[in-house]
Amino acid sequence: MKNTKQIPNAEMIKPKILYYGTPVILLNTLNEDGTVNISPISSSWALGDCIVLGIGLGGKAIENLEQLPECVINIPSPSLWENVEQLAPYTGKNPVPENKKKYGCTYQKDKYAISGLTPIESKTVRPTRIMECPLQIEARVKNIRIPDHSPNFAIIETQAVHIHAHKEIIIEENHIDPQKWSPLIYNFRHYFGLSNQLGKTFRSEI
């Protein structure tokens, strides 16, 4: 039997949330009247052209995606954290769902106005992009799944169809310069940027 050692500085905990440090996304979806809803989310991962999103049920974003399976995944830089936070207390769902109401959320339809952000036309999908975000990814929804073990949110599988990047973060035509680009990080409900570079993987092309 393999010997195990107790680690004296590690304890079992039961945190209320597990936002252990992921990029913030501003998800643009289309409302039924053709206007755009902006939803700040902090659960996502990407592999190839597949981007998987975690979205709470009962809100406007999931309702919109079920009606029109298109979206724009806008990725803000740390300098936009206050714009992101301006969106946090509002929902595009009317009436306000009970689970949001208990946190003090109120209804607001014009998310661009309250956030101070600017819409720009997308190339293929109907929701607009956010001009200020250095990365804007047009995507189509391929699958929506609600986990049996956690029925309060949906797992949304999307496929990136067009990727837009600010010129100042592009290097060698199709690469993002990691020295110039930093996503806004949501770390246990606090906003952070990236620290200084520590190194790079052997597969790095730049």
C-alpha positions as CSV (number, residue, x, y, z in Angstrom):
1,M,0.0,0.0,0.0
2,K,1.4,3.4,-1.0
3,N,2.3,5.7,1.9
4,T,0.5,9.0,2.0
5,K,1.4,12.1,3.9
6,Q,-0.9,14.6,5.6
7,I,-0.4,18.1,4.3
8,P,-0.6,20.3,7.4
9,N,-1.3,23.6,5.5
10,A,-4.3,22.3,3.5
11,E,-7.8,22.2,4.9
12,M,-11.1,21.0,3.5
13,I,-13.5,24.0,2.8
14,K,-16.9,24.5,1.4
15,P,-16.8,27.8,-0.5
16,K,-20.1,29.3,-1.7
17,I,-18.7,29.9,-5.2
18,L,-15.8,28.4,-7.3
19,Y,-14.9,31.3,-9.5
20,Y,-11.2,30.4,-9.1
21,G,-9.9,32.7,-11.8
22,T,-11.4,32.7,-15.3
23,P,-11.7,35.4,-18.0
24,V,-14.7,37.6,-17.9
25,I,-16.9,37.4,-21.0
26,L,-19.5,39.9,-22.2
27,L,-22.0,37.7,-24.0
28,N,-24.1,39.4,-26.7
29,T,-27.4,37.8,-27.6
30,L,-30.4,39.0,-29.6
31,N,-33.6,40.0,-28.0
32,E,-37.0,39.2,-29.6
33,D,-37.3,42.9,-30.8
34,G,-33.9,42.9,-32.5
35,T,-32.1,44.8,-29.7
36,V,-29.0,43.3,-28.0
37,N,-28.7,41.9,-24.5
38,I,-25.2,42.0,-22.8
39,S,-24.6,39.4,-20.1
40,P,-21.4,39.3,-18.0
41,I,-20.4,35.7,-17.5
42,S,-17.3,34.1,-15.9
43,S,-17.6,30.4,-16.8
44,S,-16.0,29.3,-20.1
45,W,-13.3,27.3,-21.8
46,A,-12.0,27.0,-25.3
47,L,-10.5,24.2,-27.4
48,G,-9.9,24.7,-31.1
49,D,-12.9,26.6,-32.4
50,C,-15.2,25.2,-29.7
51,I,-16.0,27.6,-26.8
52,V,-18.1,26.2,-24.0
53,L,-20.1,28.6,-21.8
54,G,-21.8,28.1,-18.5
55,I,-25.0,30.2,-18.2
56,G,-27.6,30.4,-15.4
57,L,-31.1,29.4,-16.2
58,G,-34.0,31.8,-16.0
59,G,-32.1,34.8,-17.4
60,K,-32.3,36.6,-20.7
61,A,-29.2,35.1,-22.3
62,I,-30.3,31.5,-22.2
63,E,-33.8,32.5,-23.4
64,N,-32.3,34.4,-26.3
65,L,-29.9,31.6,-27.3
66,E,-32.8,29.1,-27.4
67,Q,-34.7,31.5,-29.8
68,L,-31.7,32.4,-32.0
69,P,-28.6,30.2,-31.6
70,E,-26.1,33.0,-32.4
71,C,-23.9,35.2,-30.1
72,V,-20.8,37.3,-29.8
73,I,-18.3,36.4,-27.1
74,N,-16.6,39.7,-26.2
75,I,-13.5,39.4,-24.1
76,P,-12.7,42.7,-22.2
77,S,-9.3,43.9,-21.0
78,P,-8.7,44.8,-17.3
79,S,-9.2,48.5,-18.1
80,L,-12.9,47.7,-18.8
81,W,-13.7,46.2,-15.4
82,E,-15.8,49.2,-14.3
83,N,-17.9,48.9,-17.5
84,V,-18.4,45.2,-16.7
85,E,-19.4,46.0,-13.1
86,Q,-21.9,48.6,-14.4
87,L,-23.8,45.7,-15.9
88,A,-23.7,43.4,-12.9
89,P,-26.8,44.6,-11.0
90,Y,-29.1,44.5,-14.0
91,T,-30.9,41.8,-16.0
92,G,-32.6,42.0,-19.4
93,K,-35.4,39.7,-18.1
94,N,-38.7,41.3,-17.3
95,P,-40.2,40.5,-14.8
96,V,-36.9,40.0,-12.8
97,P,-36.5,36.3,-11.8
98,E,-36.8,35.6,-8.1
99,N,-33.2,34.3,-7.9
100,K,-31.9,37.6,-9.3
101,K,-34.3,39.8,-7.3
102,K,-33.0,38.5,-4.0
103,Y,-29.6,39.9,-5.0
104,G,-31.0,43.3,-5.7
105,C,-31.0,43.0,-9.5
106,T,-33.3,45.2,-11.5
107,Y,-34.5,45.2,-15.1
108,Q,-32.6,47.2,-17.7
109,K,-33.1,46.7,-21.4
110,D,-30.5,49.0,-22.8
111,K,-27.3,47.4,-21.6
112,Y,-25.1,49.4,-24.0
113,A,-26.4,52.7,-22.4
114,I,-25.8,51.7,-18.8
115,S,-22.3,50.2,-19.5
116,G,-20.9,53.0,-21.6
117,L,-19.9,50.5,-24.3
118,T,-20.3,50.8,-28.1
119,P,-22.1,48.5,-30.5
120,I,-20.5,47.6,-33.9
121,E,-22.0,45.4,-36.6
122,S,-20.9,41.8,-36.8
123,K,-19.9,40.1,-40.0
124,T,-22.1,37.0,-39.9
125,V,-24.2,36.7,-36.7
126,R,-27.0,39.1,-35.9
127,P,-26.0,40.3,-32.4
128,T,-23.6,43.3,-32.4
129,R,-20.0,43.2,-31.2
130,I,-18.6,45.5,-28.4
131,M,-16.1,47.9,-29.9
132,E,-14.1,48.4,-26.8
133,C,-13.3,44.7,-26.2
134,P,-10.0,43.8,-27.7
135,L,-11.3,40.3,-28.7
136,Q,-14.7,39.8,-30.2
137,I,-15.7,36.3,-31.3
138,E,-18.8,35.6,-33.4
139,A,-20.2,32.2,-32.6
140,R,-23.0,29.8,-33.3
141,V,-24.6,27.6,-30.7
142,K,-24.2,23.9,-31.5
143,N,-25.7,22.3,-28.3
144,I,-27.4,23.3,-25.1
145,R,-27.3,20.9,-22.2
146,I,-28.6,21.1,-18.6
147,P,-26.6,18.8,-16.3
148,D,-28.7,16.3,-14.3
149,H,-26.6,16.9,-11.2
150,S,-26.9,20.7,-11.4
151,P,-30.2,21.8,-13.0
152,N,-29.7,25.5,-12.3
153,F,-27.5,26.3,-15.3
154,A,-26.9,25.3,-18.9
155,I,-23.8,24.2,-20.7
156,I,-23.7,25.9,-24.1
157,E,-21.4,24.6,-26.8
158,T,-20.6,27.2,-29.4
159,Q,-18.4,27.2,-32.6
160,A,-16.4,30.3,-33.3
161,V,-17.0,31.5,-36.9
162,H,-15.2,34.9,-36.9
163,I,-12.6,36.3,-34.6
164,H,-11.9,40.0,-34.4
165,A,-8.9,41.5,-32.6
166,H,-7.7,45.1,-32.0
167,K,-4.8,45.8,-34.3
168,E,-2.5,46.7,-31.4
169,I,-2.6,43.1,-29.9
170,I,-2.0,41.3,-33.3
171,I,1.5,40.0,-34.1
172,E,2.5,38.2,-37.3
173,E,-0.9,38.6,-38.9
174,N,-2.8,35.8,-37.2
175,H,-1.4,35.6,-33.7
176,I,-2.3,37.5,-30.5
177,D,0.7,39.0,-28.8
178,P,0.6,37.8,-25.2
179,Q,2.9,40.7,-24.2
180,K,0.2,43.2,-25.2
181,W,-3.0,41.3,-24.4
182,S,-4.4,40.6,-21.0
183,P,-8.0,39.4,-20.3
184,L,-10.0,40.6,-17.4
185,I,-9.9,37.9,-14.7
186,Y,-12.8,37.1,-12.3
187,N,-11.2,35.7,-9.2
188,F,-13.6,34.7,-6.4
189,R,-15.8,37.7,-7.3
190,H,-12.9,40.2,-7.5
191,Y,-11.5,41.6,-10.8
192,F,-7.8,41.1,-11.7
193,G,-5.5,41.5,-14.7
194,L,-2.6,39.2,-15.6
195,S,0.8,39.6,-13.8
196,N,4.1,39.7,-15.5
197,Q,5.0,36.8,-17.8
198,L,6.7,33.8,-16.1
199,G,7.6,31.8,-19.1
200,K,6.1,30.0,-22.1
201,T,5.2,26.5,-23.2
202,F,7.4,24.6,-25.7
203,R,4.5,24.8,-28.2
204,S,4.5,28.5,-28.3
205,E,4.9,29.9,-31.9
206,I,5.8,33.4,-30.9
